[in-house]
Amino acid sequence: MNVSIYADEMLFVNFAVNMAIVLISEKITGKSIKVSKTVLASFVISVTSFVAVISPARIYINFLSLAAIYMAMTMYLFEPARLKDLIKYFAAVKAGSVFINGTYLFIRQYLGLGRSVYFFIVASALAYIWILVIDIISKRDTYYHNVNIVCNNRSVNTVGFVDTGNRLVEPISKKPVMIAEFNAIKDLLPDPVVYICNKSESSFREIAEAIADDGFNINIRLIPYKSIGIENGMLMGFVADSADIDGSLIKKPVIAIYRQDLSRWGGYNTLLSPRHLGGV
């Protein structure tokens, strides 16, 4: 059966597929590329491929020639500083191409949807969606952690989320601060503190007076912070005995008490700083 492919169709399909290859390689490498560069590179590669196919010299164009074209695209988009970076980025580009071709073959062979070139666009979209799903799952594994906090022979288990914007530090020790929901850590606190914190209008002074004779007051910290709409805020916190983050022990962590919900959907109840996991 003969299949007619028009020039505009070929250019459009090639452009869409090349865009998808670049977007997938971005997700694989974690490197962000300007949209203008992505569009320009995809357009140039599409035109180059089209000219190569209709050229009388097409019989001389082989795999190495096409590889050279994609190598040039890789160098333009990712601007690698070293040879090993070039190899890594080129491998990501080729992996994107293989992934899209594999998805296209799956559509043809297992779904029986025909041989239309437009199914390359469908395959590109599906391949990109799968990469996004994989990226979300991998980020969940990276950003969510089990946190066990111990204080005064009591312990609680919480779900911590690494917030890259959490730069909160305790002003004296300069230690990074974990921000924990009150309801998640109230079992660590003395009963007078729990009682006072449950009052919606309780003040720092009331809390200080409630724990004055408890012995817990030596662990109390006042932590200044700034946020949108709050220029000079203050959180009450305390120094726990330890915190275990996925098996990594932190001694004397500073915990800030947050009386509201940190997560709208209840996915976590503690905010971690990147420094808690060795970041900066």
C-alpha positions as CSV (number, residue, x, y, z in Angstrom):
1,M,0.0,0.0,0.0
2,N,1.4,3.4,-0.9
3,V,1.2,6.2,1.6
4,S,1.3,9.8,0.5
5,I,3.0,12.2,2.8
6,Y,2.8,15.9,2.1
7,A,5.6,18.3,2.8
8,D,3.7,20.4,5.3
9,E,2.6,17.3,7.2
10,M,6.2,16.1,7.3
11,L,7.5,19.4,8.6
12,F,4.7,19.7,11.2
13,V,5.1,16.1,12.5
14,N,8.9,16.4,12.6
15,F,8.7,19.7,14.5
16,A,6.3,18.3,17.1
17,V,8.3,15.1,17.6
18,N,11.6,17.1,17.9
19,M,9.9,19.4,20.5
20,A,8.9,16.3,22.5
21,I,12.4,14.9,22.3
22,V,13.9,18.1,23.7
23,L,11.3,18.3,26.5
24,I,11.8,14.6,27.4
25,S,15.6,15.1,27.5
26,E,15.1,18.1,29.7
27,K,13.2,16.0,32.2
28,I,15.8,13.2,32.0
29,T,18.8,15.5,32.6
30,G,17.0,18.0,34.9
31,K,18.4,20.9,32.8
32,S,16.1,23.7,31.9
33,I,16.3,25.1,28.3
34,K,14.8,28.4,27.1
35,V,11.6,27.9,25.1
36,S,13.0,30.0,22.2
37,K,16.0,27.7,21.9
38,T,13.8,24.6,22.0
39,V,11.5,26.0,19.2
40,L,14.4,27.1,17.0
41,A,16.3,23.9,17.3
42,S,13.2,21.8,16.6
43,F,12.4,23.9,13.6
44,V,16.0,23.7,12.2
45,I,16.2,19.9,12.7
46,S,12.8,19.5,11.0
47,V,13.8,21.5,8.0
48,T,17.1,19.7,7.8
49,S,15.5,16.3,8.0
50,F,13.0,17.3,5.3
51,V,15.7,18.6,2.9
52,A,17.7,15.4,3.5
53,V,14.7,13.2,2.6
54,I,13.8,15.0,-0.6
55,S,17.4,15.7,-1.7
56,P,18.8,13.7,-4.6
57,A,21.7,12.9,-2.3
58,R,19.5,11.2,0.2
59,I,21.0,7.8,-0.6
60,Y,24.3,9.0,0.9
61,I,22.7,10.1,4.1
62,N,23.2,7.4,6.7
63,F,22.8,6.9,10.4
64,L,26.1,8.7,11.1
65,S,24.8,11.8,9.3
66,L,21.6,11.9,11.3
67,A,23.6,11.3,14.5
68,A,25.8,14.3,13.6
69,I,22.7,16.5,13.2
70,Y,21.4,15.5,16.6
71,M,24.8,15.9,18.1
72,A,24.8,19.5,16.8
73,M,21.4,20.1,18.3
74,T,22.6,18.7,21.6
75,M,25.5,21.1,21.7
76,Y,23.4,24.1,20.9
77,L,20.7,23.3,23.4
78,F,22.6,22.0,26.4
79,E,25.9,23.9,25.9
80,P,28.0,21.1,27.6
81,A,31.3,22.3,29.1
82,R,33.0,18.8,29.1
83,L,33.0,15.8,26.8
84,K,31.3,13.6,29.4
85,D,28.5,16.2,29.7
86,L,28.1,16.1,25.9
87,I,27.9,12.3,26.0
88,K,25.3,12.5,28.8
89,Y,23.1,15.0,27.1
90,F,23.3,13.3,23.7
91,A,22.3,10.0,25.4
92,A,19.3,11.8,26.9
93,V,18.3,13.1,23.5
94,K,18.6,9.7,21.9
95,A,16.7,8.1,24.8
96,G,13.9,10.6,24.1
97,S,13.9,9.6,20.5
98,V,13.9,5.9,21.3
99,F,11.1,6.3,23.9
100,I,8.9,8.1,21.3
101,N,9.6,5.5,18.6
102,G,8.8,2.7,21.1
103,T,5.5,4.4,22.0
104,Y,4.6,4.7,18.3
105,L,5.3,1.0,17.7
106,F,3.2,0.1,20.7
107,I,0.3,2.2,19.3
108,R,0.6,0.5,15.9
109,Q,1.2,-3.1,17.0
110,Y,-0.9,-3.4,20.1
111,L,-3.6,-0.9,19.6
112,G,-4.0,-1.4,15.9
113,L,-4.6,2.3,15.1
114,G,-3.0,2.3,11.6
115,R,0.0,3.9,10.1
116,S,-0.8,7.6,10.1
117,V,2.2,9.9,10.6
118,Y,0.0,11.9,13.0
119,F,0.3,9.0,15.4
120,F,3.9,10.1,15.9
121,I,2.4,13.2,17.6
122,V,0.1,11.1,19.8
123,A,3.1,8.9,20.6
124,S,5.2,12.0,21.5
125,A,2.5,13.3,23.8
126,L,2.1,10.0,25.5
127,A,5.8,9.6,25.9
128,Y,6.1,13.0,27.5
129,I,3.2,12.3,29.9
130,W,4.9,9.1,31.0
131,I,8.1,11.0,31.6
132,L,6.2,13.5,33.7
133,V,4.6,10.7,35.8
134,I,8.0,9.2,36.4
135,D,9.4,12.6,37.3
136,I,6.6,13.2,39.8
137,I,7.1,9.8,41.4
138,S,10.9,10.3,41.6
139,K,10.4,13.7,43.2
140,R,8.0,12.3,45.7
141,D,10.7,9.8,46.8
142,T,13.2,12.7,47.0
143,Y,11.1,15.3,48.8
144,Y,9.0,13.2,51.2
145,H,10.7,11.6,54.2
146,N,9.7,9.8,57.4
147,V,10.7,11.9,60.4
148,N,10.8,10.5,64.0
149,I,11.2,13.2,66.6
150,V,12.3,12.3,70.2
151,C,12.0,14.6,73.2
152,N,12.0,13.8,76.9
153,N,11.6,10.1,76.3
154,R,8.6,10.6,74.1
155,S,8.5,10.2,70.3
156,V,6.3,11.0,67.4
157,N,6.4,10.0,63.7
158,T,5.7,12.6,61.1
159,V,5.9,13.0,57.3
160,G,8.4,15.6,56.3
161,F,8.5,17.6,53.1
162,V,11.7,19.2,52.0
163,D,10.9,22.8,51.2
164,T,13.7,24.4,49.2
165,G,12.4,27.8,50.3
166,N,12.7,26.9,54.0
167,R,15.7,29.0,55.1
168,L,14.5,29.4,58.7
169,V,17.3,29.2,61.3
170,E,17.4,29.5,65.1
171,P,19.1,32.9,65.6
172,I,21.5,31.8,68.4
173,S,22.7,28.4,67.2
174,K,22.1,29.1,63.5
175,K,20.7,25.6,63.1
176,P,18.1,25.0,60.4
177,V,14.5,24.8,61.8
178,M,12.0,22.1,61.2
179,I,8.4,23.5,61.1
180,A,5.9,21.0,62.5
181,E,2.2,21.1,62.9
182,F,1.1,21.4,66.5
183,N,-1.3,18.4,66.2
184,A,1.6,16.2,64.9
185,I,4.0,16.9,67.8
186,K,1.7,17.8,70.7
187,D,2.5,14.4,72.4
188,L,6.1,15.7,72.9
189,L,5.0,18.8,74.7
190,P,4.1,19.2,78.4
191,D,0.4,19.2,79.2
192,P,0.4,23.0,80.2
193,V,1.9,23.8,76.8
194,V,-0.7,21.7,75.0
195,Y,-3.5,23.3,76.9
196,I,-2.3,26.9,76.2
197,C,-1.6,26.1,72.5
198,N,-5.1,24.8,72.0
199,K,-6.4,28.2,72.9
200,S,-6.7,30.2,69.7
201,E,-5.6,33.5,71.2
202,S,-2.8,32.2,73.5
203,S,0.4,34.3,73.6
204,F,4.0,33.6,74.1
205,R,3.9,35.1,77.5
206,E,1.1,32.7,78.6
207,I,3.1,29.7,77.2
208,A,6.2,30.9,79.1
209,E,4.3,31.2,82.3
210,A,2.6,27.8,81.9
211,I,6.0,26.0,81.6
212,A,7.9,28.1,84.1
213,D,7.9,25.3,86.7
214,D,7.9,22.4,84.3
215,G,11.6,22.3,83.4
216,F,10.8,22.3,79.7
217,N,11.4,26.0,79.5
218,I,15.1,25.6,79.0
219,N,14.3,24.0,75.6
220,I,12.1,26.8,74.4
221,R,13.2,29.0,71.5
222,L,11.6,32.0,69.8
223,I,12.2,32.0,66.1
224,P,11.7,35.2,64.0
225,Y,10.5,34.8,60.5
226,K,9.2,36.8,57.5
227,S,6.6,35.8,55.0
228,I,4.1,37.4,52.6
229,G,2.1,39.9,54.6
230,I,4.2,39.3,57.8
231,E,7.3,41.5,58.2
232,N,8.3,40.5,61.7
233,G,6.6,37.3,62.7
234,M,7.6,35.0,65.6
235,L,7.2,31.2,66.0
236,M,7.6,29.4,69.2
237,G,9.9,26.4,69.0
238,F,11.9,24.0,71.2
239,V,15.0,21.9,71.0
240,A,14.2,18.2,70.8
241,D,16.6,15.4,71.8
242,S,16.9,14.0,68.3
243,A,15.2,13.5,64.9
244,D,15.6,10.5,62.7
245,I,15.1,11.3,59.0
246,D,14.9,8.0,57.0
247,G,17.7,6.6,59.2
248,S,19.9,9.7,59.4
249,L,20.1,10.9,63.0
250,I,20.1,14.6,63.8
251,K,21.0,15.6,67.4
252,K,19.3,18.5,69.2
253,P,17.1,19.7,66.2
254,V,15.2,22.9,66.5
255,I,11.4,22.4,66.0
256,A,9.1,25.3,65.4
257,I,5.4,24.8,66.3
258,Y,2.9,25.7,63.6
259,R,-0.7,25.8,64.8
260,Q,-2.3,25.5,61.3
261,D,-2.1,22.8,58.6
262,L,1.0,22.9,56.5
263,S,-0.5,20.8,53.7
264,R,-3.9,21.5,52.2
265,W,-4.3,17.9,51.3
266,G,-2.7,16.4,54.4
267,G,0.2,14.9,52.5
268,Y,2.8,16.0,55.2
269,N,2.9,17.7,58.6
270,T,6.6,18.8,58.9
271,L,8.6,21.1,56.7
272,L,12.3,20.3,56.4
273,S,15.1,22.5,55.3
274,P,17.5,21.2,52.6
275,R,20.2,21.4,55.2
276,H,18.6,18.7,57.2
277,L,19.5,16.3,54.4
278,G,23.0,17.7,53.7
279,G,21.9,20.4,51.3
280,V,22.7,24.1,51.5
